[in-house]
Amino acid sequence: MPAARTEVTELVTGLGMLGRFDDPVAAVQARPPEVVNVADDVWERLAESVGAAAHRQHVYAAWANGGAFLRASDGLRGRPPIRVEWKGNQLAPGDEVVPADLRVDHVYLVSCKYLSDILHNVSPARLFTDLLRGGPRSNRGDWYAEVAPDAYQEVYAAVRAAMPGDLGLPPFVADLTPAHRVTLKAVLPERQWPVDALPTAKAWSCEVARASAARWRAALGSKAEQEALLWRLLRIGSAPYFVLGTSSQGTLRLRIATPWDWRQAYDLKRFDVSGDEAGQPVVRWEASVRDRATDEVLAVAGHVEIRWSHGKFGNPPEAKVYLDTPHHRVPGYITVA
């Protein structure tokens, strides 16, 4: 089930596009028939959420974004939609580049992104080996054991030695069972390592970052492959779509170009990756892009955090891809007017 904030931001954005209600509370109470795929229990939760102080900022940001999209020349141009479809918690039936939350009049695809700089949350192999391609995927095993087995064993041994008493943990990290992992999660702080294990943990983190970056560079061959990866990273796909939301810099109202549009406007010069010496394994990426109209070289950058889900030594590692460049400065992200 989507979180309350997700329901608020996505549905209120759609309601704001209708243009016939005085405020979001009145729109939710009316349950307009143009907004479809919304169950009765969702409407009831939404009615509670829009009036709650905890959601007030997101409610009115979403309402303003919907109204702006109704008026925008790049958007609905003042024509109220006759159908706003909400995706909700439906899973995409295939590989979906466009992260659409709403579909308006069967044509306009809209992603609602409120205070999130995350582009992807995938397995490390999906990113560093498969390059986010569609189709068959590499085996999703323990990435740490694959790219830095010795350092992984060493950090586990350091953590095991630092544990109070006998927790019944095996001597080798490869022998950890789900029950052992639950035990470790219970005794390890979520964001800290045991003091005695800190130097080993830093060495492990650096080795994972270095090896992951090396895998990524090896998988990236030609300039065309690098360009295609950049498009996938930025979620630039064959269909244009819109992003309505907020970021740390303020309001977010963008039209996302297609590869066809992007190649006419820009030329990729370089795509670089490097491991970062951070407290957890981090790989940084940066693309240098030439603007064909001005000949200016632009930079778009981000980073990948490789970390366990559900705590240290928990579920298999995830690769969270973040965008560090402000959205309005990203080549191919066009401000909606």
Buried (B, 14 or more C-beta within 10 A) or exposed (E): EBEBBBBBBBBBBBBBBBBEBEBBBEBBBEEBEBBEEBEEEBBEBBEEBBEEEEBEEBBBBBBBBBBBBBEBEBBBEEEEBEEBBBBBEEEEEEEEBBBBBBBBBEEBBBBBBBBBBEBBEBBBBBBBBBBBBEEEBEEEEBBBBBBBBEBBBBBBBBBBEBBEEEEEBEEEBEEBEEEBBEBBBEBBEEEEBBEEBBEBBBBBBBBBBBBBBBBBBEBBEEEEBBBBBBBBBBBBBEEBBBBBBBBEEEBBBBBBBBBEBBBEBBBBBEBBBBBBEBEBBBBBBBBBBBEEEEEEEBBBBBBBBBBBEEBBBBEBBBBBBBBEBBBBEBBBBBEBE
